[in-house]
Amino acid sequence: MDLPILSDYDISPKSGFLPEEKPISKLSDEYYKPWESLVNNLPSLILTKRIRALVDKLPVLSVKRIEHQKCELRRAYSVLCFLAHAYVWNVDQPTDQLPRSISEPLLKVSSILEVPPVATYAGLVLWNFKEIMPFEQIDSEDWDLDNLSTTHTFTGSIDESWFYLVSVYFEYKGADCITDGLEVLKFIRQNNVSSVIKNLQKLAEAIDKLGSVMMRMEEMCDPHAFYYRIRPYLAGWKNMEDAGLPNGLKYGDEEFYRSYAGGSNAQSSLIQTLDILLGVEHFPTGFRGKDSNKSISAESGENNFMNEMKSYMPGPHQRFLSHLSQVANIRQYVLDQKHPELTLSYDACLAMLKAFRDKHIQIVTRYIILQARLYKKAGSSNTLRSGLSKSAGKDEQKGTGGTSLIPFLKQCRDETGDPAAGKWGKRILSSGVLSSRVTTKTNTDEPVSKKPRLGLAGQWSDSGEEQGGHW
């Protein structure tokens, strides 16, 4: 099988999974002005709790005028997702039914774009940014986080904008990881060891940069603001009983409920790309390698949060991952060659990816775990809350956004070091400074839950029966 061609999967060698052509900031046809008027005033309408009443008055608009224009469709999808989540979660009691004015066009646009009809990483991040100043006016040929802005937010806050924009810049910087990885595969096919080594070293350096980008989250996104102001609106309608949606959501006149997880960075294709390239396998939480017959990376369907999140990615990106998984053979090549510098270069990539996951655990701990614990410690407060965050007082007793999340993330981190090819790499990545061991179950006495997992906007149980997270 040939190596994947990025352009076949809506991927750019310059911007990665971000569209190389910047997202548009407005639907060009005035026919869609009713949508644009609401989304442009969304923070104010959320603050005054008027959004639901105004959405109820919207006409049902057709998407035929834009169904062959990808940029317009992406814009429509993002707008409709923001309106849908604001409609569901803004008022004290969430509603379990979307009106036809939102649901019908959202279902149609989502079908064309091959994404679920819910706010995904694509709608919140990949297709929701713009330049502040054109690059030519600031004498720059490269993207800069300080020159990016979100098109829309729920809250109008810099915290929410920054939360999305760090992910935008993360994806942009990750483009080098994709191209470097494909170069490695190309030179493996040519059996050009020196070029494989060179590009593995470039890949390790590119992965290292991702951690630095992620840690910039702390610059302008306050953990308290994220947990109580932003996070509630990112929630979907899957496993949300305690937040007031026991069955999910009805779309328009449909008589059945739909259940979708909310937006999560786990829906980014970039880290799954790196896992596939480097041969990293993930298993149900509590089981590692020899303790499980199948990895969840291998389509096992058992407690497979990562495969579930793959279904929330745009269709072309899903197909890219599937294609890549059929041709990625870096680890096997390294093992076969028994070349010291090649082995070291490969293990360096794993070390950088593991270090990235360590940093991610730090972010999750600060933005989710500590906020949950602070709530329990302080008890009731005057913090303005709506939707999901109103259930914090009851559900944080079980760890909403809580403690079972960390074992999952730690296991993902530890599994990143498992494929190490060299003796020294195995030692460092399994028991050295890059490893922080986590106690996991290694028996099958307790059944492993098959309950679908959620993103970080969802409900988390202290029982250890639910897993999930970002990366």
C-alpha positions as CSV (number, residue, x, y, z in Angstrom):
1,M,0.0,0.0,0.0
2,D,1.2,3.5,-0.9
3,L,1.9,6.1,1.8
4,P,-1.0,8.5,2.4
5,I,-1.0,11.7,0.4
6,L,-2.0,14.5,2.8
7,S,-4.1,16.5,0.3
8,D,-6.3,13.4,-0.2
9,Y,-7.4,13.7,3.5
10,D,-7.8,17.5,3.9
11,I,-4.4,17.8,5.6
12,S,-1.8,20.4,4.9
13,P,1.9,20.0,5.1
14,K,2.0,23.6,6.4
15,S,-0.9,23.7,8.9
16,G,-1.6,20.0,9.6
17,F,-5.2,19.2,10.4
18,L,-6.1,22.8,10.4
19,P,-7.4,24.0,7.0
20,E,-4.6,25.7,5.1
21,E,-7.2,28.2,3.8
22,K,-8.2,30.1,6.9
23,P,-11.8,29.7,8.1
24,I,-14.3,32.3,7.0
25,S,-15.7,34.6,9.7
26,K,-19.1,35.1,8.2
27,L,-21.5,33.2,5.9
28,S,-21.4,35.2,2.7
29,D,-25.1,34.8,1.8
30,E,-27.4,37.3,3.7
31,Y,-30.0,34.5,3.8
32,Y,-28.1,33.2,6.8
33,K,-28.1,36.5,8.7
34,P,-30.5,35.2,11.4
35,W,-27.8,32.7,12.4
36,E,-25.0,35.2,12.2
37,S,-26.9,37.8,14.3
38,L,-27.4,35.4,17.2
39,V,-23.9,33.9,17.2
40,N,-22.3,37.4,17.0
41,N,-24.1,38.3,20.2
42,L,-23.9,35.0,21.9
43,P,-22.0,36.0,25.1
44,S,-24.6,38.7,25.8
45,L,-27.5,36.5,25.0
46,I,-26.1,33.8,27.3
47,L,-25.5,36.3,30.1
48,T,-29.1,37.6,29.9
49,K,-30.5,34.0,29.3
50,R,-32.3,35.1,26.2
51,I,-30.7,32.7,23.7
52,R,-33.3,30.0,24.0
53,A,-36.3,32.2,23.4
54,L,-34.6,33.8,20.3
55,V,-33.5,30.5,18.8
56,D,-37.1,29.3,19.2
57,K,-38.1,32.2,16.9
58,L,-35.6,31.3,14.2
59,P,-36.8,30.2,10.8
60,V,-35.8,26.8,9.5
61,L,-33.1,27.7,6.9
62,S,-32.0,25.4,4.1
63,V,-28.3,24.6,3.5
64,K,-28.7,24.0,-0.2
65,R,-27.1,27.4,-1.0
66,I,-23.8,26.3,0.6
67,E,-23.8,22.5,0.3
68,H,-21.0,22.5,-2.2
69,Q,-18.8,25.1,-0.5
70,K,-16.6,23.5,2.1
71,C,-15.6,26.8,3.8
72,E,-19.2,27.9,4.1
73,L,-20.2,24.5,5.4
74,R,-17.6,24.5,8.1
75,R,-18.7,28.0,9.1
76,A,-22.3,26.9,9.3
77,Y,-21.4,23.8,11.3
78,S,-19.4,25.9,13.9
79,V,-22.2,28.5,14.2
80,L,-24.9,25.9,14.6
81,C,-22.9,24.0,17.2
82,F,-22.4,27.1,19.3
83,L,-26.1,27.9,19.1
84,A,-27.1,24.4,19.9
85,H,-24.9,24.1,23.0
86,A,-26.0,27.5,24.2
87,Y,-29.6,26.6,23.7
88,V,-29.3,23.4,25.7
89,W,-27.1,24.6,28.6
90,N,-27.8,28.3,29.1
91,V,-31.0,28.2,31.2
92,D,-31.0,26.7,34.7
93,Q,-32.7,23.5,33.5
94,P,-31.2,22.0,30.3
95,T,-33.7,21.2,27.6
96,D,-33.8,17.7,26.0
97,Q,-35.0,18.9,22.6
98,L,-33.4,21.0,19.9
99,P,-35.8,23.0,17.8
100,R,-36.0,22.3,14.1
101,S,-34.4,25.7,13.3
102,I,-31.1,24.4,14.6
103,S,-31.4,20.6,14.4
104,E,-32.4,20.3,10.7
105,P,-29.6,22.4,9.2
106,L,-27.1,21.0,11.8
107,L,-27.9,17.4,10.8
108,K,-27.6,18.2,7.1
109,V,-24.3,20.1,7.4
110,S,-22.8,17.5,9.8
111,S,-23.7,14.7,7.3
112,I,-21.9,16.5,4.5
113,L,-18.8,17.3,6.5
114,E,-18.8,13.8,8.1
115,V,-18.8,15.0,11.7
116,P,-21.4,14.3,14.5
117,P,-24.1,17.0,15.0
118,V,-22.6,18.3,18.2
119,A,-19.8,20.7,19.1
120,T,-16.6,18.8,18.3
121,Y,-13.0,19.8,18.4
122,A,-13.3,20.6,14.7
123,G,-16.1,23.1,15.2
124,L,-14.6,24.7,18.3
125,V,-11.0,24.8,17.3
126,L,-10.1,23.7,13.7
127,W,-12.7,25.9,12.0
128,N,-13.1,28.7,14.6
129,F,-10.1,31.0,14.3
130,K,-8.9,34.0,12.3
131,E,-5.8,36.2,12.0
132,I,-5.8,39.5,13.9
133,M,-3.5,41.1,11.3
134,P,-2.7,39.7,7.9
135,F,0.8,38.2,7.9
136,E,2.0,40.5,5.2
137,Q,1.2,43.5,7.4
138,I,3.3,42.2,10.3
139,D,6.2,41.0,8.2
140,S,5.7,37.4,9.1
141,E,5.5,34.3,7.0
142,D,4.7,32.1,9.9
143,W,1.7,31.7,12.2
144,D,2.0,33.3,15.6
145,L,-0.3,32.5,18.6
146,D,-0.3,36.2,19.4
147,N,-1.7,37.0,16.0
148,L,-4.7,34.6,16.2
149,S,-8.2,35.2,17.5
150,T,-11.2,33.0,17.9
151,T,-14.2,33.7,15.7
152,H,-16.7,32.9,18.4
153,T,-16.9,31.9,22.1
154,F,-19.7,31.2,24.5
155,T,-18.5,33.6,27.2
156,G,-16.7,36.4,25.4
157,S,-13.8,35.9,27.7
158,I,-10.1,35.9,26.9
159,D,-9.9,32.6,28.9
160,E,-12.2,30.8,26.5
161,S,-10.5,32.3,23.5
162,W,-7.1,31.3,24.8
163,F,-8.3,27.8,25.5
164,Y,-9.2,27.3,21.9
165,L,-6.3,29.2,20.4
166,V,-3.6,27.2,22.2
167,S,-5.1,24.2,20.6
168,V,-5.1,25.9,17.2
169,Y,-1.4,26.8,17.5
170,F,-0.8,23.2,18.8
171,E,-2.2,21.8,15.6
172,Y,-0.2,24.2,13.5
173,K,3.1,23.3,15.2
174,G,2.1,19.6,14.9
175,A,2.2,19.8,11.1
176,D,5.9,19.1,11.3
177,C,5.2,15.9,13.2
178,I,3.0,14.7,10.4
179,T,5.5,15.5,7.6
180,D,8.5,14.3,9.5
181,G,6.7,11.0,10.3
182,L,5.8,10.4,6.7
183,E,9.4,11.2,5.7
184,V,10.6,8.5,8.1
185,L,8.2,6.0,6.4
186,K,9.4,7.0,3.0
187,F,13.0,6.4,3.8
188,I,12.2,3.1,5.5
189,R,10.9,1.9,2.2
190,Q,14.2,3.0,0.6
191,N,16.1,1.3,3.4
192,N,18.0,4.6,3.9
193,V,19.0,4.3,7.5
194,S,20.8,7.6,7.8
195,S,17.8,9.5,6.4
196,V,15.5,7.6,8.7
197,I,17.7,8.6,11.7
198,K,17.7,12.2,10.6
199,N,14.0,12.4,10.3
200,L,13.3,10.6,13.5
201,Q,15.5,13.2,15.2
202,K,13.5,15.9,13.6
203,L,10.3,14.2,14.7
204,A,11.5,14.0,18.3
205,E,12.3,17.8,18.2
206,A,8.9,18.6,16.7
207,I,7.1,16.5,19.4
208,D,9.1,18.3,22.1
209,K,7.7,21.7,20.8
210,L,4.2,20.5,21.4
211,G,4.6,20.3,25.1
212,S,5.9,23.9,25.2
213,V,2.9,25.1,23.3
214,M,0.4,23.2,25.5
215,M,1.9,24.7,28.7
216,R,1.1,28.2,27.3
217,M,-2.5,27.4,28.4
218,E,-1.6,28.8,31.8
219,E,-0.7,32.2,30.4
220,M,-4.3,33.5,29.8
221,C,-6.8,30.7,30.7
222,D,-7.7,30.8,34.4
223,P,-8.5,27.3,35.8
224,H,-11.5,28.5,37.8
225,A,-12.9,30.3,34.7
226,F,-12.4,27.2,32.6
227,Y,-14.0,24.8,35.1
228,Y,-17.1,26.9,36.0
229,R,-17.6,29.3,33.0
230,I,-16.3,27.5,29.9
231,R,-16.5,23.8,30.6
232,P,-20.3,23.6,31.1
233,Y,-20.9,24.7,27.5
234,L,-18.6,22.1,26.0
235,A,-20.6,19.3,27.5
236,G,-22.5,17.1,25.1
237,W,-25.6,14.9,25.9
238,K,-24.1,11.5,26.6
239,N,-24.1,10.0,30.1
240,M,-25.3,13.4,31.5
241,E,-28.0,12.1,33.8
242,D,-26.7,14.1,36.8
243,A,-26.7,17.3,34.7
244,G,-30.3,16.9,33.8
245,L,-30.2,15.0,30.5
246,P,-30.8,11.3,31.4
247,N,-31.7,10.2,27.9
248,G,-29.8,12.5,25.6
249,L,-31.3,15.0,23.2
250,K,-34.1,14.9,20.6
251,Y,-33.3,16.7,17.4
252,G,-36.3,18.5,16.0
253,D,-39.3,16.3,15.5
254,E,-37.4,13.1,15.9
255,E,-39.1,10.8,18.4
256,F,-35.8,9.2,19.6
257,Y,-33.0,10.6,21.7
258,R,-29.4,11.0,20.4
259,S,-26.4,10.8,22.6
260,Y,-23.1,12.5,21.8
261,A,-20.1,13.4,23.9
262,G,-19.0,17.0,24.0
263,G,-16.0,18.7,22.6
264,S,-12.6,17.4,23.8
265,N,-9.0,17.7,22.8
266,A,-9.1,13.9,22.6
267,Q,-10.8,14.5,19.2
268,S,-7.6,16.0,17.8
269,S,-6.1,13.7,15.2
270,L,-2.5,14.8,15.9
271,I,-1.6,12.7,19.0
272,Q,-3.3,9.6,17.6
273,T,-1.2,10.1,14.5
274,L,1.9,10.1,16.6
275,D,0.8,7.0,18.5
276,I,0.3,5.2,15.2
277,L,3.6,6.3,13.7
278,L,5.5,5.2,16.8
279,G,3.6,2.0,17.4
280,V,2.2,3.1,20.8
281,E,-0.7,0.9,21.9
282,H,-3.3,1.7,24.5
283,F,-5.3,-0.8,26.6
284,P,-8.4,-0.6,28.8
285,T,-7.6,1.3,32.0
286,G,-6.2,-1.0,34.6
287,F,-4.7,-3.4,32.1
288,R,-1.3,-3.1,30.5
289,G,0.2,-5.1,27.6
290,K,0.5,-8.7,28.7
291,D,-2.6,-8.2,30.9
292,S,-4.9,-7.6,27.9
293,N,-5.3,-9.7,24.8
294,K,-6.0,-6.7,22.6
295,S,-5.0,-3.1,22.6
296,I,-7.7,-0.5,22.3
297,S,-5.7,1.0,19.5
298,A,-6.5,-2.2,17.5
299,E,-10.2,-1.6,17.2
300,S,-11.0,-3.9,20.1
301,G,-14.1,-2.0,21.1
302,E,-13.5,-2.6,24.8
303,N,-13.4,0.6,26.9
304,N,-12.1,2.2,23.8
305,F,-12.2,5.9,24.5
306,M,-9.6,6.8,21.9
307,N,-11.4,4.9,19.2
308,E,-14.7,6.5,20.2
309,M,-13.1,9.9,20.0
310,K,-11.8,9.0,16.5
311,S,-15.5,8.9,15.4
312,Y,-15.8,12.6,16.4
313,M,-13.0,13.7,14.0
314,P,-13.8,14.9,10.4
315,G,-14.3,11.9,8.1
316,P,-11.1,12.6,6.0
317,H,-9.0,12.7,9.1
318,Q,-10.4,9.4,10.3
319,R,-9.6,7.8,7.0
320,F,-6.1,9.2,7.2
321,L,-5.5,7.5,10.6
322,S,-6.9,4.3,9.2
323,H,-4.5,4.5,6.1
324,L,-1.6,5.4,8.3
325,S,-2.2,2.5,10.6
326,Q,-1.8,0.1,7.7
327,V,1.6,1.4,6.6
328,A,3.3,2.6,9.8
329,N,6.2,0.2,10.5
330,I,8.8,2.4,12.3
331,R,9.2,0.3,15.4
332,Q,9.5,-3.0,13.5
333,Y,12.1,-1.4,11.2
334,V,14.1,-0.2,14.2
335,L,14.0,-3.6,15.9
336,D,15.0,-5.3,12.7
337,Q,18.0,-3.0,12.0
338,K,19.6,-3.2,15.4
339,H,21.3,0.0,14.7
340,P,22.4,1.9,17.9
341,E,21.8,5.4,16.6
342,L,18.5,4.4,14.9
343,T,17.3,2.8,18.1
344,L,18.3,5.9,20.2
345,S,16.5,8.2,17.7
346,Y,13.3,6.2,17.9
347,D,13.4,6.0,21.7
348,A,13.9,9.8,21.8
349,C,10.6,10.2,20.0
350,L,8.9,8.1,22.6
351,A,10.6,10.0,25.4
352,M,9.3,13.3,23.9
353,L,5.8,12.0,23.5
354,K,5.9,10.6,27.1
355,A,7.1,14.0,28.4
356,F,4.3,15.7,26.5
357,R,1.8,13.4,28.2
358,D,3.4,14.2,31.6
359,K,2.8,17.9,30.9
360,H,-0.8,17.2,29.9
361,I,-1.4,15.5,33.2
362,Q,-0.2,18.6,34.9
363,I,-2.7,20.7,32.9
364,V,-5.6,18.3,33.6
365,T,-4.7,18.2,37.3
366,R,-4.7,22.0,37.6
367,Y,-7.8,22.7,35.4
368,I,-10.0,19.7,36.4
369,I,-8.9,17.8,39.4
370,L,-7.9,20.6,41.7
371,Q,-10.9,22.7,40.8
372,A,-13.2,19.7,41.7
373,R,-11.3,19.3,45.0
374,L,-11.5,23.1,45.8
375,Y,-15.2,23.0,45.3
376,K,-15.7,20.1,47.7
377,K,-13.4,21.8,50.2
378,A,-15.2,25.2,50.0
379,G,-18.7,23.9,49.7
380,S,-21.4,26.1,48.3
381,S,-20.3,29.4,46.9
382,N,-21.7,32.3,45.0
383,T,-19.9,31.4,41.8
384,L,-22.2,31.9,38.8
385,R,-23.0,28.5,37.3
386,S,-25.3,27.0,34.7
387,G,-25.9,23.6,33.2
388,L,-23.3,21.1,34.0
389,S,-21.5,23.2,36.7
390,K,-24.7,23.4,38.7
391,S,-24.5,19.7,39.5
392,A,-21.0,20.1,40.9
393,G,-22.1,20.2,44.5
394,K,-23.7,16.7,44.2
395,D,-21.4,15.1,41.6
396,E,-18.0,16.3,42.8
397,Q,-18.5,13.8,45.6
398,K,-17.9,11.2,43.0
399,G,-15.3,13.3,41.2
400,T,-16.9,15.1,38.3
401,G,-14.0,15.7,36.0
402,G,-12.4,13.8,38.8
403,T,-10.0,11.2,40.0
404,S,-10.5,8.2,37.7
405,L,-9.3,10.6,34.9
406,I,-5.8,10.6,36.2
407,P,-5.2,6.8,36.3
408,F,-6.4,6.8,32.6
409,L,-4.0,9.5,31.6
410,K,-1.1,8.1,33.6
411,Q,-1.6,4.7,31.9
412,C,-1.6,6.4,28.5
413,R,1.6,8.1,29.5
414,D,3.2,4.9,30.7
415,E,2.1,2.9,27.7
416,T,3.9,5.5,25.5
417,G,7.2,4.2,26.8
418,D,6.4,0.5,26.4
419,P,7.5,0.2,22.7
420,A,11.1,1.4,23.5
421,A,13.5,-0.5,21.4
422,G,16.8,-0.2,23.2
423,K,17.8,-1.5,26.6
424,W,18.7,1.9,28.0
425,G,15.5,3.4,26.5
426,K,13.4,0.7,28.1
427,R,15.0,1.3,31.5
428,I,14.6,5.1,31.3
429,L,11.1,5.1,29.9
430,S,9.8,2.4,32.3
431,S,11.5,3.2,35.6
432,G,13.6,6.3,35.1
433,V,13.0,10.0,35.5
434,L,10.4,10.0,32.8
435,S,8.2,7.5,34.6
436,S,5.8,8.0,37.4
437,R,4.2,4.7,38.1
438,V,0.5,4.4,38.6
439,T,-1.2,1.4,40.3
440,T,-3.4,-0.4,38.0
441,K,-5.5,-3.6,38.2
442,T,-3.9,-6.6,36.7
443,N,-6.6,-9.2,37.3
444,T,-10.0,-9.8,35.8
445,D,-12.0,-10.3,39.0
446,E,-13.8,-7.0,38.4
447,P,-15.6,-6.5,35.1
448,V,-14.4,-3.6,33.0
449,S,-17.1,-1.1,32.2
450,K,-18.3,-0.8,28.7
451,K,-20.1,2.5,29.5
452,P,-19.2,5.1,26.9
453,R,-16.6,7.7,28.0
454,L,-16.8,11.4,27.7
455,G,-14.5,14.3,27.1
456,L,-13.4,16.6,30.0
457,A,-16.7,18.4,29.9
458,G,-18.5,15.2,31.1
459,Q,-19.1,13.4,34.3
460,W,-16.4,11.3,35.9
461,S,-16.6,8.7,38.6
462,D,-14.3,8.0,41.5
463,S,-15.1,4.3,41.1
464,G,-12.6,3.8,38.4
465,E,-15.3,2.4,36.1
466,E,-15.1,5.2,33.6
467,Q,-12.1,6.4,31.7
468,G,-11.3,9.2,29.3
469,G,-9.5,12.4,28.9
470,H,-7.7,14.4,26.3
471,W,-4.5,12.9,25.1
